[in-house]
Structure formats: structure tokens, C-alpha cells
Amino acid sequence: MISADSFSSLASLKALIGAERDIPVMINAYVEKELEKLDYLKKFAQEIQESNDKAIRDGEEAITHPINAFLLIKGMTADWNKVIKIMRSNSADDFIRNVTYQRIVKRINYPTEVDLSGAATGILRLQDTYEMSTKDIADGKILNSKMRTVALTAEDCFEIGRVAYSENDYYHAILWMQEAQERVQKETKPTADPESILDHLAFSLYKQGNLKRALLLTDELYRMNPDHPRAKGNVRWYEDLLEDEGIRRADMRRKVPPINNPRDKSNLKDTYEALCRQEVPINTKAQSRLYCYYKMDRPYLRLAPFKVEIVHQNPLVVLFHGIVSDEEMRIIEVLAVPKAPRATVHNVVTGNIETALYRTSQ
């Protein structure tokens, strides 16, 4: 859903609330249907077992009885054909068709993998902007928000780390893979694959210059699964890289330095994030020139002037107060949301108007 971008628009997210209320009913119907099939197969297997045991006990003479002969042949033809039909029937296709039809009828743009990546990237951007710890975010603690939420699972943390990893953002990949590793070790029923976590974390550590730690984690991965497709080769590769740095094999797993995980620096990004945190000093002289006034430069404004607040002089930033009522805003929102395009920004380098991942609105 590149056209709507659920991750970047609250309007799109609001449309998803309650959109799936029929899905649990469909899933339960699908499960019931599958359970009926499984119950029949279990019952059939038990009957076959009992029939075989009886035939062995009764001996060959039993099949000389016409009824026994009929039942034996029936079990191996009609009953068996019914079993084959049941096992080949795929009610999952019907379920998927029903869900797809419901989504088409409701005319809702459902999120895709692109939106999932965008939502994860938004969390990473929030983490950097407000300097929040990975653990706090994973526990659902977002600044001073009192809104109730749930803690992320190891699988959730892995997914956020995987998005960072896929974008070559190894700084965040390390933070979130470490969190996923800690959580999966505490989970009674692991929600993520420990091997995948180790694999991603080891390579991310290597990319950030932590060769010895990458080697140790890959050793652990190889011990966990000697048949892992990359573990053995990566152990040898990391050892060769350390050897190229003049480190003896006997020392490759000793004196492991603290994790080095620098974040890419950008003066523009640093300034932008500091502004969001309200860390930029206020210019008292510039602030003294800010003021409010009633805008009455049009005849009809004499009766209902605009309340104007100058919040910044250069560049000029003006805030209008009390222009529309809450009810009028609601009507505008209802009319505008279906036609709202993705918000854009001005590229200072190219001069073009374009979309940006950090602009979260429509």
C-alpha cells in the first residue's frame, strides 16, 4: 500500500480499527472445519487398526463370510477414497477467498510489508529523536504517555531489528537484536528463533567493528546448530579477518573489548532532534519581538477578526487561533480523508517536492 502508507498516516490507521472484526469468526469456522476432518481421520485410523487386529485374530477363514468380505473391500475402496478426498481438500483456500472478499467489500487499504517496515523505522526515529532506551520502548514506555499498551515480544523486537538490518542500519540492528536475545531467553514459549537472532546480531556486530564478539556469537550459533548454512563458514571467515589484523588464533577469543556501536552522524539530524527535545537555547531578544494581534484587513474580518500569534520572525511562522469549530473540523476531516495524498517536503538539494519517511501525515 505505497499509495496510502499506513505507517505514516493516523488517518489510514484509524480506518483499520475494527476492520478485522469478522476475521475471528472466519478463522474459528475454518478451525472447526479442520478439527472435524482430523476427528474423522483419527476415528478412521482407529477403525482400521481394530479391523486389522480382528482379522489377525479371526484368521483367513473370516473373509469367507460375505459380510466380512464386503466390509474389507469397502474399507479399502469407498472408505479409503473418502479419506483421500478429505486429506486433499483444502478449506484454507476458501478461508483466504472469504477474507480477500471481505477486504475488497470494505474498501480499506490494508497494510503491507512496506507499511510494517515503515512503522518499525518510525519507532527507530522516535528512539533517536528522544534518546529513549531500547528496553523502555520494548516495555511500552514511550516518553510520558499514559496510554495503555503491551510489552513487545522477542519476535517483535527481532522484526524491528530485522528492518534496521535490511536497511544496513547496524547501529539499531544491534540494539534490537540484543533486546530480542534477552527476551527470548526469558520466554516460556520462545516467540523468535534464537539462531536467527544470533545470526543477525553477529553480522551487525562485525559491521560495526566488533570482530571478536561476532566470532564468539557465531561460535555459539555453530554449537547450537552445526548444520547451520553459514555458521561454520562465518567462523572461519571471522578468524581469517582477525588473523589479517595480526591477532593470533590463541587470542581471538580472549580480551574481548566492549561493544563499539557508533551511530552515523549528521549535523542536520542532530539539530532537528535537539529541536524536538527542546534543547535549543531560546533567543531572548528574538522572543521579545513576538506578539499577537487581531487580523482585520478585510471588511468581513471587522465582524469576526482572526486571532493571530507570531511564533517566529525569520522564517515567519504564524499561528491562527479559533478559525474553525470542532464540528467544522470533523466535517472537513470526513470530506478530506478519502482524498488526502501523502504529505511532502521540499528537498533543499534538488528543489523538488517529494515524500519523506520522517513526514508522518497525509
C-alpha positions in Angstrom: 0.0 0.0 0.0 2.5 2.5 -1.1 -0.2 4.9 -2.1 -1.7 5.3 1.4 1.2 4.5 3.7 -0.5 3.3 6.8 2.7 3.7 8.8 2.9 7.4 8.0 -0.8 8.4 8.5 -3.0 8.4 11.5 -6.0 8.7 9.1 -5.1 5.4 7.5 -4.6 3.7 10.8 -8.0 4.9 12.1 -9.6 3.2 9.1 -8.1 -0.1 10.2 -9.7 0.0 13.7 -12.4 -2.7 13.7 -11.8 -3.6 10.1 -10.9 -7.2 11.1 -13.8 -7.8 13.4 -15.2 -10.5 11.1 -11.9 -12.3 10.7 -12.0 -14.2 14.1 -15.4 -15.6 13.1 -13.9 -16.8 9.8 -10.8 -18.3 11.5 -12.9 -20.1 14.1 -15.1 -21.6 11.3 -12.0 -22.7 9.5 -10.6 -24.3 12.6 -13.8 -26.1 13.4 -13.9 -27.5 9.8 -10.3 -28.7 10.1 -10.9 -30.3 13.5 -13.9 -32.2 12.1 -11.6 -33.5 9.4 -9.0 -34.5 11.9 -11.5 -36.2 14.2 -12.8 -38.2 11.2 -9.3 -39.3 10.2 -8.5 -40.3 13.8 -11.7 -42.3 14.0 -11.0 -43.9 10.7 -7.4 -44.8 11.7 -8.8 -46.4 14.9 -11.3 -48.4 13.0 -8.7 -49.7 10.6 -6.5 -50.7 13.5 -9.3 -52.6 15.2 -10.3 -54.2 11.9 -6.7 -55.4 11.3 -6.4 -56.7 14.8 -9.7 -58.6 14.4 -8.7 -60.0 11.0 -5.4 -61.3 12.5 -7.3 -62.9 15.4 -10.0 -64.5 13.3 -7.6 -65.7 10.6 -8.1 -66.2 6.9 -11.4 -68.1 7.3 -13.1 -64.9 8.4 -13.0 -63.4 4.9 -15.0 -66.3 3.6 -18.1 -64.8 5.2 -19.8 -62.5 2.7 -20.3 -59.6 5.1 -16.7 -59.7 6.2 -15.6 -59.7 2.6 -17.9 -56.8 1.8 -16.6 -54.7 4.7 -13.0 -55.5 3.9 -13.4 -54.4 0.3 -15.5 -51.4 1.3 -12.8 -50.3 3.8 -10.2 -50.5 1.1 -12.2 -48.7 -1.6 -15.1 -46.4 -0.7 -13.8 -45.5 2.8 -10.3 -45.1 1.7 -11.4 -42.9 -1.2 -13.3 -40.7 1.2 -10.1 -40.4 3.4 -8.1 -39.4 0.3 -10.7 -36.8 -0.6 -10.7 -35.3 2.9 -6.9 -35.1 3.0 -6.7 -33.5 -0.4 -9.5 -31.0 0.3 -8.1 -27.5 1.1 -10.5 -25.4 3.2 -7.7 -22.9 3.6 -8.3 -21.7 0.0 -12.0 -21.0 0.9 -10.9 -19.1 4.0 -8.4 -16.9 2.1 -11.0 -16.2 -0.6 -13.5 -15.1 2.1 -11.0 -12.8 3.8 -10.0 -11.3 0.5 -13.6 -10.7 -0.5 -14.3 -9.0 2.9 -11.4 -6.7 2.4 -12.5 -5.8 -1.1 -16.1 -5.1 0.0 -14.9 -2.8 2.9 -12.7 -0.8 0.5 -9.9 -0.5 3.1 -6.3 -0.2 2.1 -4.7 -2.9 4.3 -1.1 -2.6 5.4 1.6 -4.4 3.6 5.3 -5.3 4.3 6.2 -1.8 3.2 4.0 -0.4 6.0 5.4 -2.8 8.5 8.9 -1.6 7.7 7.8 2.0 7.8 6.2 1.5 11.3 9.4 -0.1 12.6 11.5 2.7 11.1 9.2 5.2 12.8 10.0 3.6 16.2 13.7 3.8 15.4 13.4 7.5 14.5 11.4 8.2 17.7 14.1 6.3 19.7 16.8 8.5 18.3 14.9 11.8 18.5 14.0 11.5 22.2 17.1 9.4 23.2 14.9 6.5 24.6 16.4 3.2 25.6 15.5 0.1 23.6 14.2 -1.7 26.7 11.9 1.2 27.6 10.3 1.2 24.2 10.0 -2.6 24.2 8.3 -2.4 27.5 5.8 0.1 26.0 7.2 3.1 27.8 7.1 6.0 25.3 8.1 9.3 26.9 5.4 10.4 29.4 2.5 8.7 27.6 -0.1 7.2 30.0 -1.8 5.3 27.2 -2.0 1.5 28.0 -0.1 -0.8 25.7 1.6 -4.2 25.9 5.3 -5.1 26.0 6.9 -6.3 22.8 7.8 -10.0 22.5 11.2 -11.3 21.3 9.7 -11.7 17.9 8.5 -8.1 17.8 12.0 -6.9 18.8 13.5 -9.1 16.2 11.3 -7.7 13.5 12.3 -4.1 14.3 15.9 -5.2 14.3 15.5 -7.0 11.0 14.1 -3.9 9.4 17.1 -1.9 10.5 19.4 -4.8 9.4 17.8 -4.8 5.9 18.4 -1.1 5.6 22.1 -1.5 6.6 21.4 0.3 9.8 23.6 -1.9 12.0 23.5 0.6 14.9 19.8 -0.1 15.6 20.1 -3.7 14.4 22.5 -4.4 17.3 20.2 -2.6 19.9 17.1 -4.5 18.9 18.7 -7.9 18.3 20.2 -7.7 21.8 16.8 -6.9 23.2 15.3 -9.8 21.2 18.0 -12.1 22.6 17.4 -11.1 26.2 13.6 -11.5 25.8 13.7 -14.9 24.0 15.8 -16.3 26.9 13.1 -15.3 29.4 10.1 -16.5 27.4 8.4 -19.8 28.4 7.4 -20.4 24.8 10.0 -18.6 22.6 8.4 -16.3 20.1 11.5 -15.9 18.0 14.2 -18.2 16.6 17.4 -17.9 18.7 19.5 -18.9 15.7 18.2 -16.1 13.5 18.8 -13.6 16.3 22.4 -14.8 16.8 23.0 -14.8 13.0 21.8 -11.2 12.5 23.4 -9.9 15.7 26.8 -11.4 14.9 26.9 -9.9 11.4 25.7 -6.5 12.7 28.5 -6.5 15.4 31.0 -7.3 12.7 29.8 -4.4 10.5 30.3 -2.1 13.5 33.8 -3.3 14.0 33.3 -5.9 16.8 35.1 -8.8 15.2 35.8 -10.8 18.3 32.2 -10.5 19.6 31.0 -11.5 16.1 33.2 -14.6 16.3 32.0 -15.5 19.8 28.4 -15.3 18.8 29.0 -17.3 15.6 30.8 -19.9 17.7 27.6 -20.1 19.9 25.5 -20.4 16.7 27.6 -23.2 15.4 27.4 -25.1 18.7 23.6 -24.6 18.7 23.3 -25.9 15.2 26.3 -27.5 13.5 24.3 -27.8 10.3 23.6 -24.1 10.1 24.2 -23.0 6.4 26.5 -20.1 7.4 27.8 -20.7 10.9 30.9 -22.8 10.1 31.9 -20.7 7.1 31.5 -17.4 9.1 33.6 -18.7 12.0 36.4 -19.4 9.6 35.9 -16.0 7.9 36.0 -14.0 11.1 39.1 -15.9 12.2 40.8 -15.0 8.9 39.9 -11.4 9.3 41.3 -11.3 12.8 44.4 -13.0 11.6 44.8 -10.3 8.9 44.7 -7.8 11.8 47.7 -9.6 13.3 45.8 -11.4 16.1 47.0 -14.9 16.9 44.4 -17.7 16.9 45.0 -18.3 20.6 44.0 -14.7 21.4 41.0 -14.4 19.0 38.5 -15.3 21.8 40.4 -13.5 24.6 40.3 -9.9 25.9 37.1 -9.1 24.1 36.7 -5.3 24.1 33.4 -3.5 25.0 30.9 -3.3 22.2 31.6 -0.5 19.7 28.3 0.7 18.2 28.6 4.3 16.8 25.6 5.9 15.2 26.0 7.7 11.9 26.5 11.4 12.5 24.5 14.2 10.7 24.6 17.8 11.8 21.2 18.4 10.2 19.7 15.4 12.0 21.3 16.3 15.3 19.9 19.8 15.1 16.4 18.6 14.1 16.4 16.1 17.0 17.6 18.7 19.5 14.8 21.0 18.4 12.3 18.2 19.0 13.7 17.7 22.5 13.5 21.5 23.1 17.2 21.6 23.8 18.0 24.5 21.5 18.5 27.7 23.6 15.8 30.3 23.3 16.9 33.6 21.9 15.5 36.1 24.4 15.9 39.1 22.0 14.1 37.3 19.2 11.4 36.1 21.6 10.8 39.7 22.8 9.7 40.6 19.2 6.9 38.0 19.2 3.4 39.3 19.6 -0.3 38.6 19.0 -2.9 40.7 17.1 -6.4 40.7 15.6 -6.3 40.4 11.8 -8.9 42.8 10.4 -7.6 43.9 7.0 -10.7 42.7 5.1 -14.2 44.1 5.6 -15.7 40.8 6.8 -12.9 40.5 9.3 -14.2 43.6 11.1 -17.1 41.5 12.4 -15.0 38.3 13.1 -11.3 39.1 13.2 -8.7 36.3 13.1 -6.6 35.8 16.2 -3.0 35.7 15.1 0.1 34.7 17.0 3.6 35.3 15.6 5.6 32.4 16.9 8.8 33.1 14.8 10.1 36.0 12.8 12.7 34.6 10.5 11.4 32.5 8.8 7.9 33.8 9.6 5.8 31.3 11.4 2.2 32.4 12.2 -0.4 30.5 14.3 -4.1 31.3 13.7 -6.5 30.6 16.7 -10.2 29.8 16.7 -10.6 29.7 12.9 -13.0 26.7 12.8 -15.0 24.9 15.4 -14.6 21.3 16.4 -17.7 20.3 14.4 -16.4 22.1 11.3 -13.0 20.3 11.6 -14.8 17.0 11.9 -16.8 17.7 8.7 -13.6 18.8 6.9 -11.8 15.6 8.0 -14.7 13.4 6.8 -14.6 15.0 3.4 -10.8 15.2 3.1 -9.6 11.9 4.3 -10.6 9.8 1.3 -8.8 12.3 -1.0 -5.8 13.1 1.3 -2.4 12.5 -0.5 0.8 11.7 1.2 2.4 14.7 2.8 5.5 16.0 1.0 8.6 18.1 1.8 10.9 20.4 -0.1 14.3 18.9 -1.0 16.8 21.7 -0.4 19.3 20.0 -2.6 17.2 19.3 -5.7 14.5 21.8 -5.2 11.9 19.1 -5.8 8.8 18.4 -3.8 8.9 14.8 -2.6 7.8 12.4 0.1 10.0 11.6 3.1 9.9 8.8 5.6 10.1 11.3 8.5 7.0 13.2 7.4 4.2 11.3 9.2 1.0 12.7 7.9 -1.4 12.9 5.0 
